[in-house]
Amino acid sequence: MRAFPADFYKVVGTATTLSDNVSMIQFLGREADNHSLVGLCMGEQGIISRVLGVRAGSVFTFAAVGPGEETAPGQATAQELRSVYRIEQVDAATRVYGVAGDPVTHSLSPAIMNAASAVRTSMPSIGLACQDLKDLLNCVRQIPSTA
């Protein structure tokens, strides 16, 4: 990055497992003090990095203007990031709940938990598309509870 000075560096991968988010979150945690980074993982399983990336040091994240206007796989809408995940309140101290399942996109649990937790706390709940228990446990254990 030193060879190509820029105001922001965008680093994007595609999460095919939940654990793929770990690498992005750890990268942001290591490098955010040295560079202005925007880092995230695309895909259904990348929602973790889209929400927690800002906690780990990503300057911002990307969102679709509205439903059906996504420009990348797994991209949430700006309204979802604000109201469901409370992205504007996410910081280094933010704790997060997870609801794991396969499929999880049709589950009402994340929305119910987000509505309930909004009354008492800023902790968002993230739906985790989980096809493998080992992958889920690895992700939960390795993503820092605080960045």
RACOR-V453301 format. One record per pair of residues at least 24 apart in sequence whose C-alpha atoms are under 8 Angstrom apart, sorted by the first residue. I is the first residue (numbers start at 1). J is the second residue. D is the distance in whole Angstrom. If there is no record, write none. Layout:
BEGIN
i=I j=J d=D
i=I j=J d=D
END
This chain:
BEGIN
i=7 j=36 d=7
i=8 j=35 d=7
i=8 j=36 d=5
i=8 j=37 d=6
i=8 j=38 d=7
i=9 j=35 d=7
i=9 j=36 d=6
i=9 j=37 d=5
i=9 j=38 d=6
i=10 j=37 d=6
i=10 j=38 d=5
i=10 j=39 d=6
i=11 j=37 d=7
i=11 j=38 d=6
i=11 j=39 d=5
i=11 j=40 d=7
i=12 j=39 d=6
i=12 j=40 d=5
i=12 j=41 d=6
i=12 j=42 d=7
i=13 j=40 d=7
i=13 j=41 d=5
i=13 j=42 d=6
i=14 j=41 d=5
i=14 j=42 d=5
i=14 j=43 d=6
i=14 j=46 d=7
i=15 j=41 d=5
i=15 j=42 d=6
i=15 j=43 d=6
i=15 j=44 d=8
i=15 j=45 d=6
i=15 j=46 d=5
i=16 j=43 d=7
i=16 j=45 d=6
i=17 j=45 d=6
i=17 j=130 d=8
i=17 j=135 d=7
i=18 j=45 d=6
i=18 j=46 d=7
i=18 j=48 d=8
i=18 j=128 d=7
i=18 j=129 d=8
i=18 j=130 d=7
i=18 j=135 d=6
i=18 j=136 d=6
i=18 j=139 d=6
i=19 j=135 d=6
i=19 j=136 d=7
i=19 j=138 d=6
i=19 j=139 d=5
i=20 j=46 d=8
i=21 j=45 d=8
i=21 j=46 d=6
i=21 j=48 d=7
i=21 j=49 d=6
i=21 j=139 d=8
i=22 j=139 d=6
i=22 j=142 d=6
i=22 j=143 d=6
i=24 j=49 d=7
i=24 j=53 d=8
i=25 j=49 d=7
i=25 j=52 d=7
i=25 j=53 d=6
i=25 j=56 d=6
i=25 j=143 d=7
i=26 j=56 d=8
i=26 j=143 d=8
i=28 j=53 d=7
i=28 j=56 d=6
i=28 j=57 d=6
i=28 j=58 d=6
i=29 j=56 d=5
i=29 j=57 d=6
i=29 j=147 d=6
i=32 j=56 d=8
i=32 j=57 d=5
i=32 j=58 d=7
i=33 j=57 d=8
i=42 j=72 d=7
i=42 j=73 d=6
i=42 j=74 d=6
i=42 j=75 d=7
i=43 j=72 d=8
i=43 j=73 d=5
i=43 j=74 d=4
i=43 j=75 d=7
i=44 j=73 d=7
i=44 j=74 d=4
i=44 j=129 d=7
i=45 j=74 d=7
i=45 j=128 d=7
i=45 j=129 d=6
i=46 j=74 d=7
i=47 j=74 d=7
i=47 j=75 d=8
i=47 j=76 d=8
i=47 j=126 d=8
i=48 j=126 d=7
i=48 j=128 d=8
i=51 j=81 d=8
i=51 j=85 d=7
i=51 j=87 d=7
i=51 j=90 d=8
i=52 j=90 d=8
i=54 j=90 d=7
i=54 j=91 d=7
i=55 j=90 d=6
i=55 j=91 d=5
i=55 j=92 d=5
i=55 j=93 d=8
i=55 j=94 d=7
i=55 j=146 d=8
i=55 j=147 d=6
i=56 j=92 d=7
i=56 j=146 d=8
i=56 j=147 d=5
i=57 j=147 d=8
i=84 j=111 d=7
i=84 j=114 d=6
i=84 j=115 d=8
i=84 j=124 d=7
i=85 j=114 d=7
i=85 j=124 d=5
i=85 j=125 d=7
i=85 j=126 d=8
i=86 j=122 d=7
i=86 j=124 d=7
i=89 j=122 d=7
i=90 j=122 d=8
i=92 j=146 d=6
i=92 j=147 d=5
i=93 j=146 d=6
i=93 j=147 d=8
i=94 j=122 d=7
i=94 j=123 d=6
i=94 j=146 d=7
i=95 j=123 d=5
i=95 j=124 d=8
i=95 j=145 d=7
i=95 j=146 d=7
i=96 j=123 d=5
i=96 j=124 d=5
i=96 j=125 d=6
i=96 j=126 d=7
i=97 j=123 d=7
i=97 j=124 d=6
i=97 j=125 d=4
i=97 j=126 d=6
i=98 j=125 d=5
i=98 j=126 d=5
i=98 j=127 d=6
i=98 j=128 d=6
i=99 j=125 d=7
i=99 j=126 d=6
i=99 j=127 d=5
i=99 j=128 d=6
i=100 j=127 d=6
i=100 j=128 d=5
i=100 j=129 d=6
i=100 j=130 d=6
i=100 j=136 d=8
i=101 j=127 d=8
i=101 j=128 d=6
i=101 j=129 d=6
i=101 j=130 d=5
i=101 j=131 d=7
i=102 j=129 d=6
i=102 j=130 d=6
i=102 j=131 d=6
i=103 j=129 d=6
i=103 j=130 d=8
i=104 j=128 d=7
i=104 j=129 d=6
i=104 j=130 d=8
i=105 j=129 d=8
END
